[in-house]
Amino acid sequence: MLQRQRPIDYARLCAAIGYTPKEAEQWREAADKMYYPAPVDGIYPQDDDFLNRKPWPLDTIPADKHPLLIRSHGESVELILSFDRK
C-alpha cells in the first residue's frame, strides 16, 4: 500500500532499513511453512499437546523462579508448562 500511495517514501524507507523484494519473498516462504495449532475455546496453544499438559502448582515453585508473567500479574495465572513435560 505504501509502495503504491507514496513510492518515494517507500523507496526511502527500504533504503534506510535495507529491505529488498527478495526479503519479502523469504518471509512469505517462511510463513507458508509454519504450523499454527487451531485455537481451542479462544486459547491459542503453543503446540498440539499444550492444553493436555497438567498444570504445575505455583506453590511448588520458589517465587524467584516464577516467570515474568506470574510476577507481574500475581498468582491468579494458572501455569501450564510449555516445554515437553508429560
Secondary structure, 3 states (H helix, E strand, C coil): CHHHHCHHHHHHHHHHHCCCHHHHHHHHHHHHHCCCCCCECCECCCCCCHHHCCECCHHHCCHHHCCHHHHHHHHHCCCECCCCCC
